[in-house]
Amino acid sequence: MSIDGAKALAAKVLTDETLAKQINEAKTEAEFQEVVAKLGYSCTAEEFKAAFTEAQASQPLSDEQLDQVAGGLSIVGVDYAFTATQTARA
C-alpha cells in the first residue's frame, strides 16, 4: 500500500465528481479496494482518508465558500435610528 498512491488519488478525487461518487459509494474496505484497483491506484481506505483530508486543507477557498463565511452584520436603519436617538438627547 502506498501513501503516494493515496495522495495522487485524493488529488484526482478533488477534481473529478464522478470518481468522488464512486469512492463514496464504497461501503467496505473490499469495495474501496475494488474501485481503487480499477483506477490503477494502490492504497488503503485509511491512507486515502488521511491524504484526502490533507489535500482538502491545502486547497484555497472558492469565492462561494468565502461568501458563506464572511462576517459582519448589516441591518438597514439601525444606524439611523441610533443616530437620531442620540441627537435628540443632546
C-alpha positions, -999 to +999 in steps of 0.1 A: +000+000+000+013+035-008+007+069+007+019+083-026-009+065-044-033+078-018-022+114-024-024+110-061-059+095-058-070+123-034-058+150-058-078+133-086-110+129-065-109+167-057-113+174-094-135+145-106-170+144-092-177+110-109-147+094-092-157+110-059-191+095-062-177+060-069-154+062-039-183+075-016-204+046-027-178+020-014-191+009+020-164-016+029-127-018+026-131-045-001-154-023-022-130+006-018-100-016-029-120-028-059-127+008-071-091+019-064-077-011-082-098-004-113-083+031-114-048+017-111-040+031-076-028+012-045-037+024-011-059+016+019-090+035+029-072+049+059-043+062+038-068+077+013-088+094+041-056+110+055-044+121+021-078+135+011-081+155+044-046+169+037-054+177+001-087+194+011-069+215+037-043+227+012-069+239-014-078+276-014-114+286-006-136+294-036-155+327-039-187+309-029-171+295+002-157+328+012-191+344+008-205+318+032-180+325+059-178+363+056-185+380+088-204+412+095-240+423+101-260+447+081-293+459+095-308+487+074-320+516+095-303+507+128-275+533+124-300+559+115-323+552+145-293+552+169-280+585+155-315+601+156-320+589+192-285+602+203-290+635+185-324+640+202-309+635+237-282+661+231 
